[in-house]
Amino acid sequence: MSEEPMTPVTVVVPHYGDPRPAFALIKALQVQEGTGALQLVVVDDCSPVPFPDTAGVAVVRRPVNGGFGSAVNSGAALAEHPLLLILNSDLEISPTFVADLLRAAAPWQPAVVSPQVLGHNGVPQWVGRHFPAVRHQVTEWLTPLARWRHLTLLHEMVGHDTRCVDGAVVPVDWVMGAAMLVPTGEFRAVGGFDEKFFMNSEEVDLQRRLRDRGVPSVFIGTVAVTHEGGGSSDSTRRRQWLVDSRKLYAEKWGNPRILRIALGLASAINFWVNLVRQAAGRDLHAVEIFRREWGYLRRNH
């Protein structure tokens, strides 16, 4: 008995910065084995180095940089196929990645599905996660706990779903958006990504809204991609984007006042611990770190 034909897929790749990783990903997508039709869309998010016009690829050129969610929405507007595959531009994929993911995801559809995502060191990037809670963010904010973050308990305490290991297939609260397969009709039914999120939390907000429609999220650990991550911006900007996104998420789904107070108290604990470490000769400045953390919390997004 022959296998059923693969569902056609629209692939959306947001681009900003160096176009070489996105170009390499597109080339890998163009030679995928065992797939049905692939519509390839690159969204140039007003990049300082534009993505080149490429045969077989629809290139959307945004006039302003709106961040990840806005870029994906612009690409998804062109989608002609029932499944939407959203891929970060800095992914490395195998020759059968798309076919493997579609095959593994088929029993769960309609669903949001992500493969295992590995760093170049082979370490999993904790794709499956629990819906954000204040306790997760406070634990992550407390720098004295950093030395124990390799422990399973600490991963759970910051919101990682530790069932999501290589080879596992697990329904989860949400999956990170580096490589995410979504039914196009369901994506459009909820209005796509909320473009108020510039970077971070847009995928969990989307999956909260899809969950309300009965669309689950599933981690597929039998398929994997490699992800560079974090290469196009400095760490200070990334942390500010992260904090801003979490405050916005709390406004939609939680209590922003409680989050602000809890993180403020965590910053106070960090300050006293850092003051002791500084007195012991560590090369850090407790007051400067406290001011920086407080600045992240006070800034209006």
PyMOL commands that set and color helices and strands:
alter all, ss='L'
color gray80, all
select helices_A, chain A and resi 19-30+68-76+97-108+134-141+143-148+152-157+184-189+202-212+235-253+256-279+286-298
alter helices_A, ss='H'
color red, helices_A
select strands_A, chain A and resi 9-15+38-44+57-61+83-87+91-92+112-118+128-129+169-172+174-175+179-183+217-227
alter strands_A, ss='S'
color yellow, strands_A
deselect
rebuild
show_as cartoon
